[in-house]
Amino acid sequence: MPIRHCIVHLIDKNPDGTPAVLHARDSELAKSEAIENMLADLNESYNAKQGKAWGFFHAESGAHPFIGWLKEYLNSALDFTTFSRTAVEHLQRMMEESNLSTGGHVLFAHYQQGMTDYLAIALLHHSEGVAVTDELDVTPSRHLDLGKLHLAARINVSEWQNNKQSKQYISFIKGKNGKKVSEYFRDFIGCQEGVDGPGETRTLLKAFSDFVESEDLPDESAREKTKTLVDYASSQAKLGEPMGLEELSGLIDEDRPKAFFDHIRNKDYGLSPEIPMDKRTLNQFRRFTGRAEGLSISFEAHLLGDKIEYDEASSTLIIKGLPTQLTDQLKRR
């Protein structure tokens, strides 16, 4: 993961309404193994986050100036340090106006992953802990808590520059600390939501279920294709990349690599060629599960309507083809 530029500033702001104080670094960070490890950990934490949204830039304006500064930096009219300083000053003002966020260290990182350029921006906080020194003394220690990442965004710079029709080259954490908190950070970037990740994911899974049904596949084949979809979606989510429908189609059926893609196109599900996978929706697709009063039920979603029937009126399940191990236990009982 080649790092082009990286810098960290500090906005000191308490939730008591006192003015935010900016401590800006005057030069970018020198490349080091520690920075590479930090950015790798940040990416891992960011990719694992559920509840992300995808979108694109608003037009440049006084309300949304970030895109203009980013263009100037990429066109070499601003150096990276000046670009980040200008942007963090804007973030400081927005913090004071909204009074919704405490401060923290603000990371700007321009890096390359594969052939793609990214710009990551994250508000980082510390956790208190302890460490053991070389002299075997125990001492207080502070470290960046990358696991608790609440405000962050990542811009796919390559896609933004090369695909003018895209509406999903920015991703950002919607956050659990209240809608207004994540909205002020989204507004700092100047981003508007362009793709409904959960909705697109639900549509894709519906298309897949329809495809499996239309193909009248045996249970084993249906399970294999379901696993292929889930594994591919999970691997893309881990990389922070969207799912390519043509690539997925080829994985689902190597003998007929266009079959699933043609099914999606012919049925007009309205899906984009690439969609960001929502992990929460995907996890719900894997299995239906429930547990209560000594009863535990779990089954793969594609079995519903085939080996498993659900009667909503009577709140009952009918299970066909019980496992031999279970039937043997029931007979002995």
DAPE-V425969 format. One record per residue. N is the residue number from 1. D_LAST is the distance of its C-alpha to the last C-alpha in Angstrom with 1 decimal. Layout:
BEGIN
N/D_LAST  N/D_LAST
END
This chain:
BEGIN
1/59.5  2/63.3  3/64.4  4/67.6  5/68.2  6/66.4  7/67.5  8/66.2  9/67.9  10/67.1  11/67.2  12/67.3  13/66.2  14/64.7  15/63.0  16/65.8  17/68.0  18/70.5  19/71.9  20/70.1  21/71.9  22/71.8  23/72.1  24/72.7  25/72.7  26/76.0  27/74.8  28/71.6  29/69.4  30/70.2  31/67.6  32/65.4  33/62.1  34/61.1  35/61.8  36/59.9  37/56.8  38/57.1  39/57.3  40/54.4  41/52.3  42/53.6  43/52.7  44/49.2  45/48.7  46/50.3  47/48.3  48/45.0  49/46.1  50/44.3  51/46.4  52/49.4  53/51.8  54/54.2  55/57.7  56/61.4  57/64.7  58/66.7  59/70.3  60/72.5  61/74.1  62/75.1  63/71.6  64/70.0  65/72.3  66/69.8  67/69.8  68/73.6  69/73.5  70/70.8  71/73.1  72/76.0  73/74.1  74/72.8  75/76.4  76/77.7  77/79.7  78/77.7  79/76.4  80/72.8  81/73.8  82/75.9  83/73.3  84/70.6  85/73.0  86/74.0  87/70.4  88/69.3  89/72.3  90/71.1  91/67.6  92/69.2  93/71.0  94/67.9  95/66.1  96/68.9  97/69.1  98/65.4  99/64.8  100/61.1  101/60.6  102/61.3  103/63.1  104/62.0  105/62.9  106/63.4  107/62.7  108/64.4  109/63.5  110/64.8  111/62.9  112/62.1  113/58.7  114/59.1  115/61.9  116/61.2  117/63.1  118/61.3  119/62.6  120/60.1  121/61.0  122/58.8  123/59.3  124/57.9  125/57.2  126/56.9  127/54.3  128/55.4  129/54.0  130/55.3  131/56.4  132/57.5  133/61.1  134/62.6  135/63.8  136/60.2  137/61.0  138/58.6  139/60.2  140/59.3  141/58.6  142/58.4  143/56.8  144/56.3  145/52.9  146/52.2  147/48.5  148/49.7  149/51.6  150/52.4  151/55.7  152/56.3  153/57.4  154/57.9  155/60.5  156/60.3  157/64.0  158/64.1  159/62.4  160/64.5  161/67.7  162/66.7  163/64.6  164/66.5  165/64.0  166/61.0  167/59.5  168/56.9  169/59.0  170/58.4  171/55.0  172/54.7  173/52.1  174/51.7  175/50.6  176/48.5  177/51.5  178/52.7  179/54.0  180/57.6  181/57.3  182/56.1  183/58.6  184/61.6  185/60.6  186/60.1  187/63.5  188/65.0  189/64.0  190/65.2  191/62.1  192/60.7  193/57.2  194/57.3  195/53.8  196/50.7  197/48.2  198/45.0  199/46.3  200/47.3  201/43.9  202/42.1  203/44.4  204/43.9  205/40.1  206/40.5  207/42.9  208/40.4  209/37.6  210/40.1  211/41.2  212/37.7  213/37.1  214/40.6  215/40.1  216/36.8  217/35.4  218/32.3  219/29.4  220/30.3  221/33.9  222/33.3  223/31.3  224/34.2  225/36.8  226/35.0  227/34.8  228/38.5  229/39.6  230/37.7  231/39.0  232/42.5  233/42.6  234/41.3  235/44.0  236/46.7  237/45.7  238/45.8  239/49.3  240/50.3  241/51.1  242/50.4  243/48.4  244/50.7  245/49.4  246/51.1  247/49.8  248/46.2  249/46.7  250/47.7  251/44.7  252/42.2  253/43.7  254/46.0  255/46.9  256/48.0  257/48.9  258/50.5  259/47.7  260/46.0  261/49.4  262/50.9  263/48.0  264/48.7  265/52.4  266/52.3  267/50.0  268/52.2  269/49.6  270/52.5  271/51.3  272/53.7  273/53.9  274/52.5  275/50.2  276/49.1  277/45.3  278/43.9  279/41.1  280/39.3  281/39.1  282/38.0  283/35.2  284/33.9  285/34.1  286/31.9  287/28.6  288/27.3  289/25.3  290/24.1  291/22.2  292/21.7  293/19.7  294/16.9  295/16.8  296/18.6  297/19.8  298/22.4  299/23.8  300/27.2  301/29.6  302/30.6  303/27.2  304/27.9  305/29.1  306/27.7  307/24.0  308/23.6  309/25.3  310/26.3  311/27.3  312/29.6  313/30.4  314/26.8  315/25.8  316/22.8  317/21.7  318/20.6  319/19.1  320/19.7  321/18.8  322/15.6  323/15.6  324/14.1  325/12.6  326/10.7  327/9.7  328/8.6  329/6.2  330/5.0  331/5.3  332/3.8  333/0.0
END
